[in-house]
């Protein structure tokens, strides 16, 4: 390995002191490694070597792979923003083109409208298709076509589901309040009690029946029905209403003691005082004019 001594001030090595002697010994030893000229020649010869043939294809392949990864990982241009149509909206399915058969869908198909309620799955299965007409009956009633609505509800009431029970009660209400057919309405409620004992509308049916008996002047039957109702579920749920009817019927019969007692119980049950004015005024008149 070649060595060369760098230039330095020669006066430092002159003299008889210990530092000069140390410098002289150090300069006498060869320097490690190549000289500056040798290093430059090696660098120049390395840069002049030809590039291997495989380097350029390898660089091109690496750039192509990088571009492919960037293309695959790019974000979608138009990401989906819709969550699909409302499940309750009426869906219109377009006919598929002959050349493009519809792709299989994994979505769960929902019914066009929710099923009608029923007391039991077997009852729903055996129910008449006419029970689905309840919505049309309601539209007829809203349009003021009460007779047509009552007939419509009569058809729906032929079933055995909860729809039939509701339809039969709606038929009685229309007959009593819209058509003025109290006797027919009472007959419809009697049919309701026979066909649906213990149904969801039992209390409403019993209370409406008592009101109809009162309207028809059958006060004794109405009072007996009230006494029975006060001993059962109807009394626990609608005790105030029953006492109001009891006070009214008793005052009409001239039994003011029973009427005032019923009025007091009705107030305790939360009945509004305005509902008791007629019976109390009647009893007050009877007291002033014996």
C-alpha positions in Angstrom: 0.0 0.0 0.0 1.6 3.3 -1.1 2.2 6.1 1.3 3.0 9.8 1.0 3.8 12.3 3.6 1.7 15.4 3.8 3.2 18.8 3.7 3.9 20.4 7.1 6.0 23.2 8.5 9.5 21.7 8.7 10.4 24.0 11.6 8.2 21.8 13.9 10.6 18.9 13.4 13.7 21.0 14.0 15.0 21.2 17.4 16.2 19.0 20.2 13.0 18.9 22.3 10.8 15.9 22.9 8.0 17.2 20.6 10.3 17.5 17.6 11.6 14.0 18.2 8.0 12.7 18.4 7.0 14.4 15.1 10.1 12.9 13.3 9.2 9.4 14.5 5.6 9.8 13.4 6.6 11.1 10.0 8.9 8.1 9.5 6.0 5.6 9.9 3.9 4.8 6.7 0.3 6.2 6.6 -2.6 3.6 6.4 -4.9 3.4 3.4 -4.7 4.7 -0.1 -3.6 8.1 -1.0 -5.9 10.8 -2.2 -4.8 10.3 -5.8 -5.4 6.5 -5.6 -8.9 7.0 -4.2 -9.8 9.4 -7.0 -8.6 7.0 -9.6 -10.7 4.1 -8.1 -13.8 6.2 -8.1 -13.3 7.3 -11.7 -12.7 3.7 -12.9 -15.9 2.5 -11.1 -18.1 5.2 -12.8 -16.8 4.2 -16.2 -17.9 0.6 -15.8 -20.8 -0.5 -18.1 -24.3 -0.9 -16.4 -25.4 -4.6 -16.2 -28.2 -5.5 -18.7 -30.6 -6.6 -15.9 -30.7 -3.3 -14.1 -33.0 -1.4 -16.4 -35.6 -4.2 -16.8 -35.7 -4.6 -13.0 -36.2 -0.8 -12.5 -39.0 -0.8 -15.1 -40.7 -3.8 -13.5 -40.6 -2.2 -10.0 -42.2 1.0 -11.4 -45.0 -0.9 -13.1 -45.8 -2.9 -9.9 -45.9 0.4 -7.9 -48.3 2.0 -10.4 -50.5 -1.1 -10.3 -50.7 -1.0 -6.5 -51.6 2.7 -6.6 -54.4 2.0 -9.1 -55.9 -0.8 -7.1 -55.9 1.1 -3.8 -57.4 4.3 -5.2 -60.8 5.4 -3.7 -64.0 4.9 -5.6 -65.0 7.9 -7.7 -68.6 7.8 -6.7 -69.1 5.9 -3.4 -72.7 4.8 -2.7 -74.7 7.1 -0.6 -78.2 5.6 -0.6 -79.4 3.1 2.0 -82.1 1.7 -0.3 -85.8 2.5 -0.6 -88.1 2.7 2.4 -89.2 -0.8 3.3 -92.8 0.5 3.8 -92.9 2.3 0.4 -94.6 0.6 -2.5 -91.8 -0.9 -4.6 -91.9 -1.1 -8.4 -89.5 -3.7 -9.8 -88.5 -2.9 -13.4 -88.6 -5.8 -15.9 -85.1 -7.1 -16.6 -83.7 -6.7 -20.1 -83.6 -9.9 -22.1 -79.8 -9.7 -22.5 -79.2 -8.9 -18.9 -80.8 -11.3 -16.4 -81.3 -9.9 -12.9 -78.5 -10.6 -10.5 -79.4 -12.6 -7.4 -80.0 -10.4 -4.4 -79.1 -11.3 -0.8 -81.6 -8.8 0.6 -84.5 -10.2 2.6 -87.8 -9.6 0.8 -90.4 -7.8 2.9 -94.2 -7.9 2.4 -95.8 -5.0 0.6 -97.7 -4.0 3.8 -97.6 -5.4 7.3 -99.9 -8.3 8.0 -103.2 -7.7 9.7 -103.3 -8.5 13.5 -105.0 -11.7 14.6 -105.6 -13.5 17.9 -103.7 -16.7 16.8 -101.6 -17.7 13.8 -104.2 -20.5 12.9 -107.0 -17.9 13.0 -105.1 -15.7 10.7 -104.5 -18.6 8.3 -108.2 -19.5 8.2 -109.5 -15.9 8.0 -111.4 -14.8 5.0 -109.6 -12.7 2.4 -112.4 -10.1 2.8 -110.8 -9.1 6.1 -108.2 -7.2 4.2 -111.0 -4.8 3.1 -111.1 -3.1 6.6 -109.1 -0.1 5.2 -111.7 0.4 2.4 -114.5 0.3 5.1 -112.7 3.0 7.0 -112.3 5.2 3.9 -116.1 4.8 3.2 -116.9 6.0 6.8 -114.5 9.0 6.5 -116.2 9.9 3.2 -119.6 9.9 5.0 -120.9 6.8 3.2 -122.1 5.3 6.5 -124.5 2.7 5.1 -121.9 1.4 2.7 -119.2 1.4 5.4 -121.5 -0.6 7.8 -122.1 -3.2 5.0 -118.4 -3.3 4.3 -117.6 -3.9 8.0 -120.3 -6.6 8.1 -118.4 -8.5 5.3 -115.1 -8.2 7.2 -116.8 -9.4 10.4 -117.5 -12.8 8.9 -114.0 -13.9 9.9 -112.7 -15.1 13.2 -109.6 -12.9 13.7 -109.2 -9.7 15.7 -110.0 -7.8 12.5 -113.4 -9.5 12.5 -114.0 -8.5 16.2 -113.0 -4.9 15.5 -115.1 -4.7 12.3 -118.2 -6.0 14.2 -117.8 -3.3 16.8 -117.3 -0.6 14.2 -120.5 -1.8 12.5 -122.4 -1.4 15.7 -121.0 2.1 16.3 -122.0 3.3 12.8 -125.5 1.8 13.2 -126.0 3.6 16.6 -124.3 6.9 16.0 -124.3 7.6 12.3 -127.3 5.7 11.0 -129.6 6.1 14.1 -130.3 2.4 14.1 -130.1 1.8 17.9 -132.0 -1.5 17.9 -129.9 -2.9 15.0 -126.8 -1.7 16.8 -127.9 -3.5 20.0 -128.4 -6.7 18.0 -124.9 -6.4 16.5 -123.4 -6.0 20.0 -125.3 -9.1 21.2 -123.7 -11.0 18.3 -120.3 -9.6 19.3 -120.8 -10.8 22.9 -121.7 -14.3 21.6 -118.9 -14.6 19.1 -116.1 -12.9 21.0 -116.5 -13.6 24.7 -113.5 -12.2 26.6 -112.3 -10.3 23.5 -110.1 -7.2 23.5 -113.2 -5.0 23.2 -115.3 -6.6 25.9 -115.5 -3.6 28.2 -116.3 -1.2 25.3 -119.0 -3.5 24.0 -120.6 -3.8 27.4 -120.6 -0.1 28.1 -122.0 0.7 24.6 -124.7 -1.9 25.1 -125.8 -0.2 28.4 -125.9 3.2 26.6 -128.1 1.7 23.9 -130.5 0.1 26.4 -130.8 3.5 28.0 -131.5 5.2 24.7 -134.1 2.7 23.8 -135.9 3.4 27.2 -135.1 -0.1 28.6 -134.0 1.4 31.9 -134.5 -1.6 34.1 -132.3 -3.8 31.8 -129.7 -1.0 31.7 -129.6 -0.7 35.5 -129.3 -4.5 35.8 -126.4 -4.5 33.3 -124.8 -1.6 35.3 -125.0 -3.6 38.6 -123.4 -6.6 36.9 -120.7 -4.5 35.3 -119.7 -2.8 38.6 -118.9 -6.2 40.0 -116.5 -7.2 37.2 -113.7 -5.9 35.0 -115.9 -3.2 33.5 -116.4 -1.7 37.0 -112.7 -1.6 37.7 -111.9 0.0 34.3 -114.9 2.2 33.7 -116.5 2.6 37.1 -116.9 6.3 36.8 -118.8 6.0 33.5 -121.1 3.3 34.9 -122.0 5.5 37.9 -122.8 8.4 35.6 -125.2 6.3 33.7 -126.6 4.8 36.9 -127.3 8.3 38.3 -129.0 9.4 35.1 -131.2 6.3 34.9 -132.1 6.5 38.6 -133.1 10.1 38.3 -135.2 9.4 35.3 -137.1 6.8 37.3 -137.5 9.2 40.2 -135.2 7.3 42.5 -133.2 10.4 43.6 -131.6 8.7 46.6 -129.9 6.2 44.3 -129.2 8.9 41.7 -127.4 11.2 44.3 -125.4 8.2 45.6 -124.3 7.3 42.1 -123.4 10.9 41.4 -121.2 11.0 44.5 -119.4 7.8 43.6 -119.0 9.1 40.0 -117.2 12.2 41.3 -115.0 10.0 43.5 -114.1 8.0 40.5 -113.0 11.1 38.6 -116.0 11.8 36.4 -116.4 15.4 35.3 -119.1 17.3 37.2 -120.7 18.5 34.0 -121.8 14.9 33.2 -123.8 14.9 36.4 -125.6 18.2 36.0 -128.7 16.8 34.3 -129.4 14.1 36.9 -128.7 16.4 39.9 -130.9 19.1 38.4 -133.7 16.6 37.8 -133.5 15.4 41.5 -133.4 19.0 42.7 -136.5 19.8 40.8 -138.2 16.8 42.2 -137.2 17.8 45.7 -138.5 21.4 45.2 -141.8 20.1 43.6 -142.8 16.9 45.4 
